[in-house]
Amino acid sequence: MKRCSNIKTTIKTETGSLFNTQTNLTRKNRTTGFPKLSGYQSTSQIAASPRRNAGDRSPSRKHRKESSATTGGVASLGDDLLHEIFLRLPSLATLIRAAHTCRAWRRAVASSWAFRRSFRATHSAPLLGLYFDSIPGVVQGLLNPARRTFPNFVPTRFAGRDQAAAVRGGDFLLTSLDDDGPHGWEIHDSRAGYLLLGHGDQETLCLLNPTAPRTRRFLGFSQKDIIDGHGGSPVVHKACLLCSEEDPFSFRIFRVANDKSRARAAVFSSGTNEWSFYPWVGVQVPSVGGPSLFSKRSMQSNGFLYWSHMYQKHVITLDPATMRFSVTELPLCLHRNCTFSIGETSSGESCIVYAAAGFGVGMFVSGGISNDGVGKWVPHKRDNMQTELRRVLGTSEVCYDGMKVVAVRNGFAYLETSRRPSYSSIFPNWILSLSLDTMKLDKLIVRACESCYVHPYVMAWPSTLVGNYGSFALEYGT
């Protein structure tokens, strides 16, 4: 008992030391973002930083003094106690800043998969902002086909200091993509801190992390290749992205094409660095309609990819592990007069969140496989959100007649208000977040017009805190 008491006292004392160090670093680097972290520095900051002589291996007196004061007693506690301290930090952004203070702290995080899993379980990844796709040919509400379009980024209103530093140090305006061509860019997917964008010429994809703009990667893709061997005119869907939590440089990109009775997938793998084209397979949808009846936008949950039917009666599903397509019937209440999206709960369970007419919001969760081998969706909860909307918007709630679901990620649903026609020119639309655990709403972003597509950008675990990656690779004996 006495030893446990001493450990608790040590953790409390060293946690205070950690936060004091954190505060000092924040004050010194208030305008520069994350200190000494290449993955979260802008290109201009890196170019402006002074270069040290390669032959000068001895640190300056000031550096030795700061390093000694920073690492002092905390480094001597060992990784287990450091993990206990780090788990008490408020957010992933704060952990990133603290872990990059010295090599010992970074090693404690980067070398432990169990700690990273525990931290993810107790800290939801912070939402840094939302990306909005511009409607092609429309700029600031005016039709102008000659103007190139780019995604718009809006940071969250109430982000903490460390989240704000991450945004300031990144390239969230995507200036590195600005070119002189006639086409713009649109977002296909946003996962694990990466944006997957498509060029307007439909021949180029770009994968980049706005917090590390130097990591951008351009991939060529021709839609003619995926529809090769098809006599009709199948629809080629937007690309979707699957990433690995434990290997930041491992990913797969999927392109899918389908008509009324067949589907085909093309996959780019970071391991092989090339596209693989799979054969056409039969996918029979029990309804009447052309290939355009499936949404071009994909949804994703627990590694499965989904595309919804226009009439919302079915979803086509791709299992990336087996590359098998299947068709699942949606719950009856989703067939009309509602919007929905597929994602995950905070515990990682697959779910469907839908907004019905008025202010009703409900959720289905995955119910396993039925006797005929088809996946089931089980009703979980449903609430009328009008009282919640009045709580967050006040008296202006009367200006809205409903909400629609625009995305579901990591236990949160993102909703957009729908204005009553008589108030459409007076009050703006709101993007709100809904906690699927508490069914509580929060205001995020205000918009003058209704959004075309909304992509939440959630901060991801950086590669410098996973194993040995980049210029900050761990060195033996340090």
Backbone torsions as a table, in degrees:
resi	resn	phi	psi	omega
1	MET	NA	-39.7	179.7
2	LYS	-63.9	-40.4	179.4
3	ARG	-64.2	-41.4	178.2
4	CYS	-61.7	-39.5	178.5
5	SER	-63.8	-40.9	179.0
6	ASN	-64.3	-39.5	179.3
7	ILE	-63.7	-43.4	179.5
8	LYS	-62.4	-41.4	178.5
9	THR	-63.5	-40.5	179.1
10	THR	-63.3	-44.7	179.3
11	ILE	-60.9	-44.1	-179.5
12	LYS	-62.3	-44.0	-179.0
13	THR	-65.7	-46.3	-176.4
14	GLU	-72.6	-29.0	174.2
15	THR	-62.6	-40.8	175.7
16	GLY	-62.2	-40.7	177.1
17	SER	-62.0	-39.7	-179.5
18	LEU	-64.1	-44.5	-178.7
19	PHE	-70.2	-32.3	175.5
20	ASN	-64.4	-44.5	176.7
21	THR	-61.4	-42.4	179.7
22	GLN	-60.8	-43.1	-179.5
23	THR	-62.7	-44.2	179.4
24	ASN	-61.3	-42.5	179.1
25	LEU	-64.3	-38.5	-179.7
26	THR	-65.1	-42.0	179.7
27	ARG	-65.1	-38.6	-178.1
28	LYS	-72.6	-26.5	-174.2
29	ASN	-119.8	34.1	-174.5
30	ARG	-60.4	-29.3	-177.1
31	THR	-106.9	0.5	-174.9
32	THR	-113.6	1.5	178.1
33	GLY	78.8	-143.5	-174.4
34	PHE	-76.5	129.9	-178.2
35	PRO	-73.9	132.7	173.9
36	LYS	54.7	35.8	-179.5
37	LEU	-124.5	100.4	-173.6
38	SER	-63.6	-32.0	-178.6
39	GLY	-68.1	-15.8	-178.2
40	TYR	-123.6	25.4	175.0
41	GLN	-110.6	144.8	176.2
42	SER	-77.1	163.0	-179.2
43	THR	-62.3	-38.0	-179.6
44	SER	-66.0	-36.5	178.7
45	GLN	-67.8	-39.2	-179.5
46	ILE	-66.4	-41.9	-179.3
47	ALA	-66.0	-31.7	-176.7
48	ALA	-83.7	-14.3	-177.0
49	SER	-71.9	141.9	-178.6
50	PRO	-70.2	144.1	177.8
51	ARG	-94.4	135.4	176.8
52	ARG	-91.1	151.7	176.9
53	ASN	-62.9	129.6	-177.1
54	ALA	-60.8	-27.8	-178.9
55	GLY	-84.2	-9.1	-178.4
56	ASP	-88.8	97.0	-177.0
57	ARG	-94.7	-11.5	-176.2
58	SER	-89.8	127.0	179.1
59	PRO	-69.4	156.3	179.4
60	SER	-70.1	164.6	179.7
61	ARG	-62.4	-40.1	179.3
62	LYS	-63.8	-41.4	179.8
63	HIS	-64.3	-41.8	179.9
64	ARG	-63.6	-37.9	-179.2
65	LYS	-66.6	-45.5	-179.7
66	GLU	-66.5	-40.6	-179.9
67	SER	-62.7	-42.2	179.8
68	SER	-65.1	-42.2	-179.1
69	ALA	-68.3	-32.8	-177.0
70	THR	-74.7	-47.5	-172.5
71	THR	-85.8	-30.1	175.9
72	GLY	11.6	-113.9	-175.5
73	GLY	-82.1	-24.3	-175.9
74	VAL	-64.2	-40.8	-177.8
75	ALA	-64.8	-25.6	-178.0
76	SER	-83.6	-3.7	-177.5
77	LEU	-75.4	-24.3	-175.5
78	GLY	94.0	160.6	-173.5
79	ASP	-64.0	-37.4	-176.0
80	ASP	-61.8	-45.4	179.5
81	LEU	-72.1	-33.7	174.6
82	LEU	-61.2	-40.1	177.3
83	HIS	-61.7	-41.1	177.7
84	GLU	-61.5	-39.2	178.7
85	ILE	-68.5	-46.9	-176.7
86	PHE	-65.0	-31.5	178.3
87	LEU	-65.4	-16.9	179.1
88	ARG	-90.5	-1.4	175.9
89	LEU	-71.2	149.7	-170.5
90	PRO	-74.3	-25.6	-173.7
91	SER	-156.9	166.6	176.2
92	LEU	-61.8	-38.8	-179.8
93	ALA	-61.3	-39.6	178.4
94	THR	-69.3	-38.2	177.3
95	LEU	-62.1	-41.0	-179.8
96	ILE	-61.4	-44.7	179.7
97	ARG	-63.8	-43.8	-177.7
98	ALA	-68.6	-42.7	-175.5
99	ALA	-65.5	-26.7	-179.1
100	HIS	-91.1	12.7	176.2
101	THR	-70.2	-37.1	178.9
102	CYS	-153.9	166.0	-177.3
103	ARG	-65.3	-37.2	-178.1
104	ALA	-63.3	-42.6	179.6
105	TRP	-68.1	-39.0	-179.1
106	ARG	-68.4	-38.6	178.2
107	ARG	-62.0	-39.0	-179.0
108	ALA	-60.2	-33.7	-179.8
109	VAL	-85.2	-48.3	-172.3
110	ALA	-69.6	-24.9	-175.1
111	SER	-92.8	-2.2	-174.2
112	SER	-120.4	105.8	174.8
113	TRP	-67.5	-36.0	-179.1
114	ALA	-63.9	-40.0	178.3
115	PHE	-65.4	-43.5	-179.1
116	ARG	-61.7	-38.5	177.9
117	ARG	-66.8	-40.1	178.0
118	SER	-64.8	-40.8	-179.4
119	PHE	-65.8	-41.5	178.5
120	ARG	-63.6	-35.4	-177.9
121	ALA	-70.0	-27.8	-176.5
122	THR	-106.4	-8.1	-179.4
123	HIS	-133.0	113.8	175.8
124	SER	-69.6	141.2	-179.8
125	ALA	-62.4	130.5	-175.4
126	PRO	-69.6	138.3	174.2
127	LEU	-82.1	116.0	-179.8
128	LEU	-84.7	-26.3	-179.6
129	GLY	169.0	-172.8	-179.4
130	LEU	-126.4	138.5	171.6
131	TYR	-100.0	141.6	178.2
132	PHE	-123.7	128.1	175.5
133	ASP	-76.6	133.1	174.1
134	SER	-78.5	145.7	176.0
135	ILE	-72.5	127.0	-178.1
136	PRO	-54.2	129.9	178.5
137	GLY	83.7	-2.4	-179.3
138	VAL	-118.4	121.2	179.5
139	VAL	-125.5	118.5	-179.2
140	GLN	54.4	43.0	175.4
141	GLY	81.0	-2.8	-177.7
142	LEU	-112.1	138.3	179.8
143	LEU	-75.5	119.6	-179.8
144	ASN	-149.1	84.8	-175.4
145	PRO	-59.1	-21.4	-177.6
146	ALA	-78.0	-16.9	-177.8
147	ARG	-83.4	135.3	175.4
148	ARG	-77.6	145.3	-178.2
149	THR	-109.1	144.7	177.2
150	PHE	-134.6	151.6	176.2
151	PRO	-63.0	146.4	176.9
152	ASN	-102.7	135.6	177.8
153	PHE	-111.7	132.6	176.2
154	VAL	-127.1	116.8	179.4
155	PRO	-69.8	155.9	178.7
156	THR	-66.2	151.9	-172.6
157	ARG	-72.0	-38.2	-170.7
158	PHE	-116.1	40.9	178.7
159	ALA	-70.2	148.0	177.3
160	GLY	-72.9	175.2	-177.0
161	ARG	-62.5	-40.0	-177.9
162	ASP	-71.9	-36.8	174.8
163	GLN	-64.1	-41.1	178.4
164	ALA	-62.9	-36.3	177.9
165	ALA	-64.9	-37.4	178.4
166	ALA	-64.2	-39.0	179.1
167	VAL	-68.4	-42.9	-179.9
168	ARG	-63.1	-34.2	-176.2
169	GLY	-85.5	-3.5	-176.9
170	GLY	-106.7	-176.8	179.2
171	ASP	-114.6	66.3	-176.9
172	PHE	-77.2	-14.0	174.3
173	LEU	-85.8	-2.8	175.2
174	LEU	59.4	41.2	179.9
175	THR	-66.4	-23.5	179.6
176	SER	-69.3	-13.3	179.4
177	LEU	-95.3	-5.9	-176.6
178	ASP	-67.9	123.5	179.4
179	ASP	-135.5	-179.3	-175.8
180	ASP	-98.0	6.9	-177.8
181	GLY	-75.4	171.7	-177.7
182	PRO	-80.5	-8.0	-174.0
183	HIS	-109.3	155.6	175.5
184	GLY	-105.5	-159.5	-178.8
185	TRP	-128.9	149.4	174.0
186	GLU	-135.5	151.0	-178.0
187	ILE	-83.4	129.9	173.7
188	HIS	-93.3	-39.1	-177.7
189	ASP	-159.0	159.9	177.4
190	SER	-142.3	111.1	-176.9
191	ARG	-145.7	143.1	170.8
192	ALA	51.7	37.2	179.1
193	GLY	83.3	-2.7	179.6
194	TYR	-103.0	149.1	168.6
195	LEU	-111.1	133.4	173.9
196	LEU	-110.2	114.2	-175.1
197	LEU	-116.2	152.0	175.8
198	GLY	-118.0	138.1	178.0
199	HIS	-77.4	152.4	-177.2
200	GLY	-63.1	-19.6	178.7
201	ASP	-81.4	-0.8	177.4
202	GLN	64.9	14.4	-177.4
203	GLU	-114.2	-5.4	-173.7
204	THR	-136.9	136.1	170.8
205	LEU	-115.2	151.4	177.7
206	CYS	-134.5	129.5	176.2
207	LEU	-111.3	123.9	-179.1
208	LEU	-149.3	158.7	173.9
209	ASN	-113.0	113.2	-177.1
210	PRO	-59.1	-26.8	178.1
211	THR	-78.5	-11.5	176.6
212	ALA	-139.9	73.7	-170.9
213	PRO	-61.2	-20.5	179.6
214	ARG	-73.1	-7.5	-178.5
215	THR	-88.4	5.8	-175.6
216	ARG	-61.4	148.5	-177.1
217	ARG	-142.6	127.3	-179.1
218	PHE	-99.6	136.0	-178.3
219	LEU	-128.0	128.9	176.1
220	GLY	-81.1	140.2	176.6
221	PHE	-152.0	130.5	178.3
222	SER	-113.3	125.8	178.7
223	GLN	-64.8	-22.0	178.5
224	LYS	-64.4	-30.3	-178.7
225	ASP	-68.3	-38.6	-176.0
226	ILE	-78.5	-25.6	178.7
227	ILE	-96.5	7.5	179.0
228	ASP	-59.9	134.8	180.0
229	GLY	86.3	4.6	178.6
230	HIS	-108.5	127.0	-176.4
231	GLY	-80.4	-17.8	-177.5
232	GLY	-97.1	-146.3	-179.0
233	SER	-129.8	76.4	180.0
234	PRO	-70.5	160.7	177.8
235	VAL	-91.4	133.0	175.6
236	VAL	-101.6	119.1	-175.6
237	HIS	-80.3	165.5	174.2
238	LYS	-61.3	150.6	179.2
239	ALA	-72.0	150.8	176.6
240	CYS	-130.7	156.8	-167.6
241	LEU	-123.3	132.2	171.9
242	LEU	-118.7	127.2	-177.7
243	CYS	-122.0	160.8	176.8
244	SER	-101.4	132.8	178.6
245	GLU	-68.4	-35.0	-173.5
246	GLU	-94.4	-10.5	175.8
247	ASP	-131.4	96.0	-174.0
248	PRO	-61.2	-18.3	-178.1
249	PHE	-101.0	8.5	178.9
250	SER	-104.7	125.4	-179.7
251	PHE	-156.2	164.1	172.5
252	ARG	-136.4	141.2	178.1
253	ILE	-115.7	132.3	-176.5
254	PHE	-116.2	133.6	168.3
255	ARG	-121.6	132.4	-176.1
256	VAL	-126.1	138.6	174.4
257	ALA	-124.9	146.5	178.0
258	ASN	-153.4	156.3	168.4
259	ASP	-122.2	-155.3	-175.8
260	LYS	-68.5	-25.4	-172.6
261	SER	-132.7	-4.1	-177.4
262	ARG	-138.6	160.2	177.5
263	ALA	-146.9	155.6	179.8
264	ARG	-146.5	146.0	-179.6
265	ALA	-122.6	145.6	170.0
266	ALA	-122.3	136.7	-173.8
267	VAL	-130.0	129.5	171.3
268	PHE	-102.2	127.3	-178.9
269	SER	-113.5	134.1	176.4
270	SER	-66.9	-22.2	179.4
271	GLY	-72.2	-42.0	-179.3
272	THR	-95.2	-18.1	179.6
273	ASN	60.7	36.2	178.4
274	GLU	-156.1	165.1	178.3
275	TRP	-86.0	142.2	171.6
276	SER	-119.1	129.2	-177.8
277	PHE	-108.0	121.5	-178.6
278	TYR	-92.7	156.2	-176.4
279	PRO	-71.6	160.6	173.6
280	TRP	-65.4	137.1	178.3
281	VAL	-129.5	154.7	-179.7
282	GLY	-75.7	128.5	175.8
283	VAL	-135.1	97.8	-174.9
284	GLN	-93.8	118.3	177.5
285	VAL	-97.0	123.8	-176.8
286	PRO	-76.3	62.5	177.4
287	SER	-159.0	168.3	-178.8
288	VAL	-100.8	134.1	177.9
289	GLY	159.5	163.2	-179.4
290	GLY	-85.4	-179.8	-177.5
291	PRO	-64.6	-23.5	-177.6
292	SER	-74.4	-2.2	-178.6
293	LEU	-74.3	-8.1	174.6
294	PHE	-99.0	138.2	-179.7
295	SER	-63.2	140.8	176.9
296	LYS	-76.6	-16.0	-179.9
297	ARG	-88.3	131.7	-179.8
298	SER	-92.0	157.7	170.6
299	MET	-121.4	161.7	-173.0
300	GLN	-146.0	140.2	176.4
301	SER	-155.9	123.9	177.6
302	ASN	50.3	39.4	176.2
303	GLY	85.9	-5.5	176.6
304	PHE	-94.8	145.1	-179.3
305	LEU	-110.0	139.8	-175.0
306	TYR	-132.3	146.0	169.8
307	TRP	-133.3	132.0	-174.7
308	SER	-92.3	152.9	175.7
309	HIS	-79.6	149.3	-177.4
310	MET	-57.1	-40.1	-179.6
311	TYR	-86.5	4.2	173.5
312	GLN	60.1	32.7	176.8
313	LYS	-97.1	-24.7	-176.6
314	HIS	-142.6	159.5	168.2
315	VAL	-126.4	141.8	172.4
316	ILE	-95.5	132.7	-172.7
317	THR	-121.5	140.0	174.9
318	LEU	-119.7	124.6	174.1
319	ASP	-92.8	105.6	-176.8
320	PRO	-63.0	-21.7	-179.6
321	ALA	-71.4	-35.9	-178.6
322	THR	-111.1	-9.6	-175.4
323	MET	56.8	38.4	-179.7
324	ARG	-105.9	131.5	174.5
325	PHE	-90.8	147.6	173.7
326	SER	-148.9	161.0	-180.0
327	VAL	-119.9	128.9	-178.1
328	THR	-122.8	136.4	176.7
329	GLU	-80.2	136.5	179.9
330	LEU	-85.3	158.0	175.8
331	PRO	-55.7	149.0	-172.5
332	LEU	-59.4	-35.8	-175.8
333	CYS	-69.0	-11.7	179.9
334	LEU	-92.0	-2.9	-171.9
335	HIS	-71.1	-21.2	-178.0
336	ARG	-159.0	157.7	172.8
337	ASN	55.7	37.0	174.3
338	CYS	-157.5	163.2	173.5
339	THR	-118.0	152.9	-178.8
340	PHE	-154.1	165.2	174.0
341	SER	-150.3	152.2	-179.7
342	ILE	-104.5	135.8	179.8
343	GLY	-161.6	-148.3	-178.4
344	GLU	-128.2	151.4	170.3
345	THR	-78.1	176.4	179.4
346	SER	-64.6	-23.2	178.0
347	SER	-89.9	2.1	177.7
348	GLY	90.2	7.7	-179.6
349	GLU	-81.4	137.8	178.5
350	SER	-66.0	140.9	-177.1
351	CYS	-150.7	159.3	170.2
352	ILE	-117.1	125.8	174.8
353	VAL	-110.5	131.1	-177.1
354	TYR	-133.2	151.9	174.9
355	ALA	-119.0	118.4	-178.5
356	ALA	-90.3	-178.0	178.5
357	ALA	-58.3	142.5	-175.2
358	GLY	81.0	-131.7	-175.7
359	PHE	-121.3	21.5	178.5
360	GLY	-78.4	129.2	177.0
361	VAL	-127.9	128.1	-178.6
362	GLY	-133.5	173.7	-176.5
363	MET	-145.4	137.5	168.8
364	PHE	-111.4	147.6	174.7
365	VAL	-119.7	158.2	-179.0
366	SER	-64.1	130.8	-178.5
367	GLY	-112.8	25.3	178.6
368	GLY	82.7	-155.9	-175.6
369	ILE	-114.2	133.1	177.8
370	SER	-76.7	178.0	-177.9
371	ASN	-63.6	-28.5	-179.8
372	ASP	-89.6	11.1	175.4
373	GLY	83.2	11.4	-178.6
374	VAL	-103.4	138.9	179.7
375	GLY	-65.3	146.7	-178.9
376	LYS	-114.2	149.1	173.4
377	TRP	-118.4	125.8	-173.8
378	VAL	-108.7	130.8	176.9
379	PRO	-58.6	136.3	-177.6
380	HIS	-117.5	-50.0	178.9
381	LYS	-160.4	159.0	176.0
382	ARG	-153.8	132.2	-179.8
383	ASP	-135.3	153.2	168.9
384	ASN	-90.4	119.8	-172.1
385	MET	-94.9	12.5	-177.6
386	GLN	-65.0	-40.9	177.9
387	THR	-64.4	-41.8	177.5
388	GLU	-63.1	-39.9	179.9
389	LEU	-65.0	-38.3	177.8
390	ARG	-66.2	-34.4	179.6
391	ARG	-64.4	-40.7	-175.1
392	VAL	-89.6	-26.6	-177.7
393	LEU	-106.7	-9.2	179.7
394	GLY	70.6	-145.4	-175.7
395	THR	-69.8	-17.7	179.3
396	SER	-70.5	-5.5	177.9
397	GLU	-57.4	-29.2	-177.9
398	VAL	-67.5	-13.0	-178.9
399	CYS	-81.6	-6.3	-175.2
400	TYR	-118.8	143.9	-178.3
401	ASP	-114.5	5.6	178.3
402	GLY	170.9	-175.4	178.9
403	MET	-141.3	159.6	173.8
404	LYS	-131.8	148.8	179.9
405	VAL	-86.2	127.8	-179.9
406	VAL	-110.7	-20.9	178.7
407	ALA	-169.1	156.1	174.4
408	VAL	-135.4	121.9	-178.6
409	ARG	-145.9	132.1	166.4
410	ASN	50.1	44.3	176.8
411	GLY	85.5	7.2	178.3
412	PHE	-128.4	140.0	170.8
413	ALA	-105.9	139.9	179.4
414	TYR	-107.6	122.4	-173.3
415	LEU	-117.1	149.6	174.9
416	GLU	-122.2	133.0	-179.4
417	THR	-73.0	155.8	176.8
418	SER	-118.8	120.9	-175.5
419	ARG	-79.9	147.2	170.5
420	ARG	-68.2	145.0	-176.7
421	PRO	-54.6	-35.8	-177.5
422	SER	-71.7	-14.9	-179.0
423	TYR	-113.1	7.9	-171.6
424	SER	-63.1	-27.1	-178.6
425	SER	-99.5	2.5	-175.4
426	ILE	-110.6	-50.1	-174.6
427	PHE	-107.6	144.3	-179.2
428	PRO	-82.6	172.5	172.3
429	ASN	-89.9	151.8	177.7
430	TRP	-114.6	141.0	165.8
431	ILE	-99.3	123.9	-175.4
432	LEU	-119.1	153.1	172.0
433	SER	-108.7	139.9	179.8
434	LEU	-121.2	119.5	175.6
435	SER	-74.0	122.6	-179.4
436	LEU	-74.0	-14.0	176.5
437	ASP	-82.3	-44.9	-174.6
438	THR	-104.7	-13.2	-175.6
439	MET	57.5	37.6	176.0
440	LYS	-105.7	141.1	-179.2
441	LEU	-96.2	151.4	171.7
442	ASP	-137.9	143.3	175.8
443	LYS	-76.6	138.4	177.5
444	LEU	-117.2	-65.8	-170.5
445	ILE	-141.0	142.8	175.5
446	VAL	-103.7	139.9	-177.1
447	ARG	-128.5	139.3	179.6
448	ALA	-73.8	-26.7	-177.9
449	CYS	-135.0	165.7	177.8
450	GLU	-68.7	144.3	-174.5
451	SER	-86.4	150.1	176.0
452	CYS	-80.7	-65.0	174.9
453	TYR	-134.5	142.1	-178.1
454	VAL	-119.2	131.8	-178.7
455	HIS	-125.8	104.8	175.7
456	PRO	-65.4	134.7	175.7
457	TYR	-107.9	109.9	-177.4
458	VAL	-103.6	133.2	-178.8
459	MET	-63.4	133.5	-176.8
460	ALA	-107.5	161.3	175.3
461	TRP	-65.4	123.8	-175.6
462	PRO	-73.9	153.3	-178.5
463	SER	-64.4	-26.4	-178.9
464	THR	-71.0	-10.6	177.5
465	LEU	-111.9	23.5	175.1
466	VAL	-134.6	105.9	175.7
467	GLY	62.7	-146.3	-176.6
468	ASN	-109.2	90.2	-179.6
469	TYR	-129.8	144.0	169.8
470	GLY	73.9	-168.8	-176.5
471	SER	-70.9	-12.0	179.6
472	PHE	-100.2	23.4	-178.2
473	ALA	-55.5	141.7	-179.4
474	LEU	-67.8	140.5	179.3
475	GLU	-111.3	140.7	-178.4
476	TYR	-62.3	130.5	177.6
477	GLY	82.8	7.9	178.9
478	THR	-118.1	NA	NA
